Amino acid sequence: MFQESEIINFFSALVSVLIILLSSRKKEVPKFRFIYPGFFLVVSGCVFTLLEGLFWYKTFNLLEHLSYGAAGILFAAGAWAMRNSPATAEEKR
């Protein structure tokens, strides 16, 4: 059975990924190479949350938590990469 908050989280994550996809097409930012996969892992965690309510609870629950954990690692790596990346000429101004 689904909870309303799980469905709302799924749709808000899906909209966020669509916005990120559209913005990433305009200009590729190499510093975000870890951030984009992290967002996709968050969305996959939301999908696994919904699927665990239908069938294979233990399997999808494990996948959900693994994807959220991997997303956290990717976000931390992305923050570290942004912090340690050399500043461009525009950022120095």
N, C-alpha and C positions, 0 to 999 in steps of 0.2 A: 504494500500500500504506500502511496506517495503522501508526503507532507507538502502543504502549500509552499512552505519556505524553500523546499528543495526544487520545486518547479520554478519559482521566482529566481532563485540563485542560478539555475541553468540558463534561463532566458537572459538574465543580466550578464552572465559570463559570455554567452553567445554574441550578444550585442557588442560587448567590449572587444571581443576578438575580431568582429567585423570592422569595427572602427580602427583597430590596430592594423588590420590587413590593408584597409584603404589608405591609412596614413603612411604605411611602410612602402607603398607603391610610389608615392610622391618622391621620397628621398630615402635612400638606404643609409642607415646610420650603423656603421660597423660596431659601435660600442654596445648596441642592443642585441648582439647575436645570441646572448643567453636569455634575454628577457622574452623574446618572441616565443621560443619553445616553452618557457615557463607558463605563459598565458594559455598555450594549447594544452598543457598538462592540467591546468586548473579546470579547463572546460571538460577534459576527459574525466577528471575526478567527479565533476557534476554529472556526467553521463553515467559513470559507474554507480553513483549514488542512486540515480533513478532506476538503473537496471537491477540493483540489489533488492529493490522492493518487488521485483517481478519473479526472479528465479536466481539460483546459485548465489545465495546471500553471502556465504563465507568467501567465495572466490571474488565477487565484485566488491565486497567490503575491503578485502586485502588490496585489490587493484586500486580502489579509491584512495586508500591511505598511502600506498606507494606513489601514486601520481602526485598527491599533495606534497609528500615529502620530497620527491624529485623536483617539483616546482619550487619549493623553498630553497633547495640547494642551487638550482639554476638562478633564482632571483639573487641569492647571496653572491654567486659567482659573477652575475651581471653587475651588481653594485660594486664589487671589487674591481672588475674590469673598467668600469666607468671612472672609478676613483684613481686608478693607476694609469689611465690612458693619457697620452700627451695632449696638451691643450692645443686646439687649432688657433689660427690667427684671429678668428672672429671671437673666440672665447677669451682671448687675452685682453681684448679692448674693454 
